[in-house]
Amino acid sequence: MENVSVLEERKDFILYKQNGCSGNGMRCDANSVSGAVSQRACVYCGARVVLNPITDAFHIVHGPIGCASYTWDIRGSLSSGEDLYRNSFSTDLRESDIIFGGEKRLTAAIEEIATKHQPKLIFVYATCIVGVIGDDVDAVCKTMSKKYQIRVIPVKSPGFSGNKSVGYKMACNAIMELIKSEKPAKRKGVNILGDFNLAGEMWIIKDYLKRIGISVISGFTGDSNYENLLESPAATLNVVQCAGSSTYLANRMEEEMGIPFIKVSFFGIEDTTSSLIRIAEALQDEEARQKAIAFTKEETSKITPLVERYKKNLTGKKAAIYVGGGFKAISLIRQFDFLGVETVVVGTQTGKKEDYDIIESLVSKDTVILDDANPAELEKFMKEKQADILVGGVKERPLAYKLGIAFCDHNHERKHPLSGFDGMINFVKEINGSINNPVWKYMEESL
Ligand code: SF4
C-alpha cells in the first residue's frame, strides 16, 4: 500500500501546502471521480442528515429497503420530546413496482401513517430508483397533503443526482417549503442552523446563549419539532454552525425573509468565545456582548488547568483530519494548534473554496489538504506524514484502527458532546486517551 499512487483524475483535488498561500487553490465542490471510491455518502443520505433530527417528523423513504436501513438509528441526535425521528418508514419497492411504478405503494404508505399516527409532518425521500422510473412524487405528496390536511413534503434526493451537498440543498428546500408561508410576529432572537443536537450539543449552545441573554427561537434541526420550526421566520438573526449543510438555507432565509446570518463554530475555546461575542455584536446587543466576554473568560479559566495538564501529553503529536464540512476542519486545526498538535493531513467531504483557503492559511508547509478523499489516499498520506491520530467518522474508524493509528469520532454517531467548553474537555480527554493508549505499542509489534 506504501506505493499506492493517486489516480490522475484526483490529483487536482489534493494540495501540498507551500510557503504562504498558493492562491491557486485546488478543485473541490465537484462530483466524485468515477471509480475513486469516495468516502462521501449519497444525495439521499445528505438530505436525511439534515432533516432526520426533527423529532416529530415521519420519514418515508420511497425506494428499496436498503436505502432506509442506511440511516436507521445510527445518528446521535437527541430529543427532549418525541422520538419518532428514530424510525424509518420505507415503501420497500420490489421488482414489479419498478416495472409498473411505485406511486400506489407510496400512496398506501402515506395513508397508513396518516390514519394510524395522526402526523403533522411527513417527508418523502425520492431515492435512486424512483428517479429512474419517474414516479410523480410531487403529485402524490400534494394529493395526500390535501386529503389528510397535513404537510407531506417531497425531498428530491435520488442518490445519483449529484453529491452529498446536493442532498443538503434538497433538505434546505424542503425546510423552506415548510416555513416559507409562515409569518409569525418578529421578535429579538436567533435561529441556530446546522446543529443536529449530537449528544445534546444544541442544548449546550442554547444554554450559553441563555446565559448571555440571547433567546433562541428555533433550531435547524437538532431537537426541533413541527410547531417550533414554523416560528423560525420570527428571528432577527440566523447563526450558521455547519456551513456546508445550512448556508444555502441561510441564504434563502435572508433573501426571502430578510433574516441576516453569520457563520459560527462552537468547537474549541477560541471559536466558542469568538462566536458568542460575534452573535451579540450582530444583534447590536452591548449588554449581551459584555456578558459574553465575562462568561467566556470565566469558562476558559475553569477548564484551562485540566486542558494544560493533558496538553503536556499531546504536544509534538501529529493529526490527520477527515470530516464532513469545512467549518469543522477549520475549528479542529485551531483546537489541535492550541494543544500543540500539528495537523499534517486535512480533508473534507463537502468543503468549499473559501473553506480550503482558510485551511491553507492555518496549516504548516507540506501539510496535505485533500477534498473528497478515498480510503487509499487517506492511508497513503497518513503513513507518509506519520499521523498519530485520525479525526473522522464511522467510515474512517476501521481504517485508522487497521493502520494502528489512534482515532477520534467527530461525527454523527458519537455519544458525548464535543462543542463548547464542556465539549473541549471531552475532546482533549478523548484525544489523549486514544493517542496515548498503550494498545498502539502492541499493534506496532504485530504489524
Ligand atoms: S438513494 Fe441510491 S445511492 Fe443512496 S442509498 Fe439509496 S440506492 Fe444507494
Residues whose N, C-alpha, C, O or C-beta is under 5 A from the ligand:
A	BS01	SF4	C42 Y44 C67 Y70 T127 C128 S157 P158 G159
